[in-house]
Amino acid sequence: MRVLLTVNAAWNIWNFRRPLVAALLADGHEVTVLAQADDSAAALQEMGCAFVPLQMNVKGLNPLEGVKLVQRFKQQFRVLQPDVVLSYTIKNNIFGAMAARAVGVRFIPNVTGLGTAFLSGGLLQAVAEGLYRHAFKGLPLVFFQNGDDRDLFVRRRLVLLGQAQLLPGSGIDLQRFAAVEMPSAGPAPVFLMIARLLRDKGVVEFVEAARQVKALHPQARFQLLGAVDAENRTAIQRSTVEGWVAEGVVEYLGTTDDVRPFIVAASCVVLPSYREGAPRTLIEAAAMARPLIATDVPGCRSVVDHEVSGLLCQVRDAQNLAAAVLRFVAMSPEAQAAMGRAGRAKMAREFDEGLVVGAYRAAIGKASAPSGE
């Protein structure tokens, strides 16, 4: 079959969907990626994919830009003639679904997260919900990355319960992200946050919690690993990050193509996000047997079993986050390591990438079956 994957940036497919792409190619399908071009486009082509650049603005929900994006999708769908489209990220899901309906292409979206629109409330959320309701109407299948998002869409009548199917995020390669021993116990625990530096990720709360903890444990280290993303409306300014570093409250590690060495060196991985789909960084850290601290919000609580594989704290509450960090510091090395082992076991049980690949193979099989089967 001709399988088309569309997403807002090529790196998303390369970083999160590579095992699925490899499986589709191994099954003999022709795979094309339709996305904004970046450095990952060439790597996808080397795998055996075709790559088609997609012009789009990832910010905002401007109606005129949305209409133009629908037209671009329609044009590409007519040229590429895919048998099925697998879609990720908000605009590709919404406007790609509208275009697919118009040209009669099978379309399977994956709701990987709800984004700022669902955090802001008010008119923006109402517009986003209206777009989802219209776009997803009549689709046979919509994948979700956590039960909270699925239940919200069903409750708000954006999808029907029969349309929705849960996936364990994008899955995890348990061999590549192998379990490793905890760093040797010492006076300087390392708390690592891996995320784009956005307010919605809880970066400000992480820094304030670091201040509170370091007042009691000056040797504790707090690290930020991720891009300063000026394209997002909730982005932290680079000058602000530089100020935190100069203050000595956090270390900024920049960006990396391989998070594993940083996870190995960490005592605990922290994500105080306001809402997630299926937080990849927590999944990767848990697979490597690292304890987790995260907010008790959709997405995060699907990955973290409170007091088993990590600790959950209140959202938008730096003091509560600091209390969770202090609680972790007070735990024995044996208890910390036990949390890490529990997280690894959960990833093996619930998040293996084979589960995701199998679900997509089944969905593609149904899409290829004659009507009525």
C-alpha positions in Angstrom: 0.0 0.0 0.0 0.9 3.6 -0.3 1.1 4.9 3.3 1.5 8.6 3.9 2.6 10.0 7.3 2.0 13.7 7.9 3.2 15.7 10.9 4.2 19.3 11.6 8.0 18.7 11.3 10.1 15.8 9.9 12.1 15.5 13.2 8.9 14.3 14.9 8.7 11.3 12.6 12.4 10.6 13.0 12.4 10.9 16.8 9.1 9.3 17.7 7.8 7.2 14.8 11.0 5.7 13.4 10.1 2.1 14.6 6.7 2.4 12.9 8.3 3.6 9.7 10.8 0.8 9.7 8.0 -1.8 10.3 5.9 -0.3 7.4 8.8 -0.5 5.1 9.6 -4.0 6.2 6.0 -5.0 5.4 6.5 -3.8 1.8 4.5 -0.6 1.9 5.6 2.6 0.0 6.0 5.2 2.8 6.0 8.9 2.2 6.4 11.6 4.8 4.6 14.9 4.3 5.9 17.5 6.8 7.9 20.7 7.2 11.4 20.0 6.1 14.3 20.0 8.5 17.6 18.1 9.1 15.7 14.9 9.7 14.3 14.8 6.2 17.5 13.3 4.7 17.7 10.7 7.4 14.1 9.6 6.6 15.0 9.3 2.9 18.0 7.2 3.8 15.6 4.8 5.6 13.7 4.3 2.3 10.9 6.9 2.7 9.9 9.5 0.1 9.8 13.0 1.6 7.5 15.8 0.5 7.9 19.2 2.1 4.8 20.8 3.6 4.5 24.6 4.0 2.6 25.4 7.3 2.6 27.7 10.3 2.6 25.6 13.4 1.4 28.6 15.6 -2.2 29.7 16.2 -5.5 28.8 14.6 -5.9 31.5 12.0 -9.0 30.6 9.9 -7.5 31.9 6.7 -4.3 29.9 7.2 -6.4 26.9 8.0 -8.2 27.1 4.7 -4.9 27.4 2.8 -3.5 24.4 4.7 -6.6 22.3 3.8 -6.0 23.2 0.1 -2.4 22.2 0.3 -3.3 18.8 1.8 -5.9 18.3 -0.8 -3.4 19.0 -3.6 -0.8 16.6 -2.1 -3.4 13.9 -1.5 -4.5 14.1 -5.1 -0.9 14.0 -6.4 0.4 11.3 -4.0 -2.8 9.2 -4.0 -2.1 7.4 -0.7 -4.2 4.4 0.3 -4.1 5.6 3.9 -2.9 8.7 5.7 -1.4 8.4 9.3 -1.5 11.8 10.9 0.1 13.4 14.0 0.1 16.8 15.7 -2.8 19.2 15.9 -3.0 21.1 12.6 -2.1 18.0 10.5 -4.9 16.1 12.3 -7.6 18.7 11.9 -6.9 20.2 8.5 -5.6 16.9 7.1 -8.8 15.1 8.1 -10.9 17.8 6.4 -8.9 17.5 3.2 -9.0 13.7 3.3 -12.8 13.7 3.5 -13.0 16.0 0.5 -10.8 13.8 -1.7 -12.0 10.4 -0.4 -8.7 9.3 1.3 -8.7 7.0 4.4 -7.3 9.0 7.3 -6.2 7.9 10.8 -5.2 10.7 13.2 -3.3 10.3 16.4 -4.1 12.8 19.1 -0.6 13.2 20.6 -1.5 16.1 22.9 -4.0 18.9 23.1 -1.6 21.8 23.1 -2.1 25.4 24.3 -5.6 25.7 23.0 -6.9 23.2 25.5 -5.0 24.9 28.3 -6.2 28.4 27.6 -9.9 27.8 27.8 -12.3 30.4 26.5 -12.8 31.2 22.8 -9.6 29.5 21.7 -10.7 26.2 23.2 -14.2 26.6 21.7 -12.7 27.1 18.3 -10.4 24.2 18.6 -13.2 21.9 19.8 -15.4 23.0 16.9 -12.6 22.2 14.4 -12.0 18.8 16.0 -15.7 17.9 16.0 -16.0 18.8 12.3 -12.7 17.2 11.2 -13.1 13.9 13.0 -16.8 13.3 12.2 -17.2 10.0 10.5 -13.6 8.8 10.8 -13.5 5.1 11.6 -10.6 5.3 14.0 -8.9 8.0 16.1 -5.8 7.0 18.2 -5.3 8.6 21.6 -2.1 8.6 23.8 -3.9 8.6 27.2 -7.3 7.9 28.6 -7.8 11.4 29.9 -7.6 12.9 26.4 -9.9 10.2 25.0 -12.4 10.7 27.7 -12.4 14.4 27.2 -13.0 14.1 23.5 -15.9 11.6 24.1 -17.4 13.8 26.8 -17.2 16.9 24.7 -18.6 14.9 21.7 -15.6 15.5 19.6 -15.5 11.8 18.8 -17.7 8.8 19.5 -16.5 6.2 22.0 -16.4 3.6 19.2 -14.0 5.7 17.2 -11.4 6.0 20.0 -8.5 3.6 20.6 -5.7 4.0 23.2 -2.0 3.6 22.3 0.9 3.7 24.8 2.4 6.8 23.3 4.7 6.1 20.4 6.1 3.1 22.2 9.7 2.6 23.4 12.6 0.6 22.2 13.5 -1.3 25.3 16.8 -2.4 23.9 18.0 1.1 22.9 16.7 2.5 26.2 18.1 -0.2 28.3 18.0 -0.2 32.1 21.1 1.1 33.8 22.2 1.3 37.4 21.5 4.4 39.4 24.5 6.8 39.7 26.5 6.2 42.8 24.9 7.7 45.9 26.5 11.0 46.9 25.9 14.4 48.2 24.9 15.9 44.8 21.7 14.4 43.4 21.0 15.4 39.8 17.4 16.3 38.8 17.0 16.4 35.0 14.2 18.1 33.1 14.1 17.2 29.4 11.7 19.4 27.4 11.3 22.3 25.1 11.7 25.4 27.3 8.0 26.4 27.4 6.0 27.7 30.3 3.4 25.0 29.6 6.1 22.4 30.3 6.4 23.8 33.9 9.9 25.2 33.4 9.2 28.2 35.6 8.0 25.9 38.4 11.0 23.6 38.0 13.4 26.6 38.4 11.5 28.0 41.5 11.5 24.5 43.0 15.2 24.3 42.4 15.7 27.6 44.4 13.7 26.2 47.3 15.5 22.9 47.4 19.0 24.4 47.0 18.3 26.6 50.0 18.2 23.4 52.0 20.5 21.3 49.9 23.0 23.6 48.1 24.8 20.6 46.5 21.7 19.5 44.6 21.9 20.0 40.8 19.0 20.9 38.5 19.5 20.6 34.8 17.5 21.7 31.8 17.9 19.8 28.5 15.9 21.1 25.5 15.5 23.8 22.9 14.7 27.4 23.5 11.7 27.5 21.2 11.0 31.0 20.2 8.2 29.9 17.8 5.8 29.0 20.6 3.7 31.5 22.4 4.7 30.1 25.8 8.4 30.0 25.1 10.9 31.0 27.7 13.3 33.7 26.4 16.9 32.8 26.1 17.9 35.8 28.2 15.8 34.4 31.0 17.5 31.0 30.8 20.9 32.7 30.9 19.8 34.6 34.0 18.9 31.4 35.8 22.3 29.9 34.8 24.1 33.0 36.1 22.2 32.8 39.3 23.4 29.3 39.8 20.0 27.8 40.2 20.0 25.5 37.1 22.4 24.2 34.5 21.4 24.6 30.9 22.6 21.6 28.8 21.4 22.8 25.4 20.0 20.3 22.9 21.1 16.8 22.0 20.3 14.0 19.5 20.8 11.4 22.2 19.3 11.9 25.7 20.6 8.6 27.0 23.9 9.8 28.5 22.1 12.6 30.3 19.5 10.2 31.8 22.3 7.8 32.9 23.9 10.7 34.8 20.6 11.7 36.5 19.3 10.6 39.8 15.7 11.5 38.9 13.9 12.9 35.8 11.4 15.6 36.4 8.5 16.9 34.2 6.2 19.5 35.8 4.1 19.9 32.6 0.6 21.3 32.6 -0.7 18.6 30.3 0.8 15.9 28.0 -0.2 13.3 25.5 2.3 10.6 26.3 5.4 12.3 27.6 8.3 10.7 25.7 11.0 11.9 28.1 9.3 10.2 31.0 8.9 7.0 29.1 12.5 7.0 28.0 13.7 7.7 31.5 11.5 5.1 33.1 12.7 2.5 30.5 16.3 3.3 31.7 15.2 2.6 35.3 15.2 6.2 36.5 12.7 7.4 39.1 10.3 10.1 38.0 8.7 13.2 39.4 5.9 14.7 37.4 2.6 16.6 37.7 -0.6 14.7 38.3 -2.1 15.7 34.9 -3.2 13.8 31.8 -0.4 12.0 30.2 2.1 12.2 33.1 -0.1 10.1 35.4 -0.4 7.5 32.7 3.4 7.0 32.9 4.1 7.5 36.6 2.6 5.2 39.2 2.6 7.4 42.3 4.9 6.1 45.1 5.8 3.1 43.0 7.8 4.3 40.0 7.9 7.9 41.0 6.1 10.8 42.7 3.2 13.0 41.4 2.9 16.6 42.4 0.3 19.3 41.9 0.3 21.2 38.7 1.5 24.9 38.6 2.7 24.6 42.2 6.5 25.1 42.6 6.2 24.6 46.4 4.5 21.2 46.0 7.1 20.2 43.4 9.9 21.2 45.8 8.3 19.1 48.4 8.3 16.1 46.1 12.0 16.7 45.3 12.8 16.9 49.0 10.9 13.7 49.6 13.0 12.0 47.0 16.2 13.3 48.5 15.2 11.9 51.8 14.7 8.4 50.4 17.3 5.7 50.8 19.4 4.8 47.7 17.7 1.4 47.8 14.2 2.9 47.7 15.2 5.2 44.8 16.6 2.3 42.8 13.4 0.3 43.5 11.3 3.1 42.0 13.5 3.0 38.9 13.1 -0.8 38.6 9.3 -0.4 38.9 9.3 2.1 36.1 11.3 -0.2 33.8 8.9 -3.0 34.5 5.9 -0.8 33.7 7.5 0.3 30.4 8.2 -3.4 29.4 4.6 -4.3 30.4 2.6 -1.4 28.9 4.8 0.7 26.6 6.8 -1.6 24.3 6.9 -0.2 20.8 5.7 -3.5 19.5 2.2 -2.7 20.9 2.1 0.5 18.8 3.4 -1.2 15.6 0.8 -3.9 16.0 -2.1 -1.5 16.5 -1.1 0.4 13.3 -0.7 -2.8 11.3 -4.2 -3.8 12.3 -5.6 -0.4 11.5 -3.9 -0.4 8.0 -5.2 -3.9 7.5 -8.7 -2.8 8.1 -8.2 0.2 5.9 -7.1 -2.0 3.0 -10.0 -4.5 3.4 -13.0 -4.2 1.0 -15.9 -2.2 2.4 -18.0 -4.3 4.8 -15.3 -6.7 5.9 
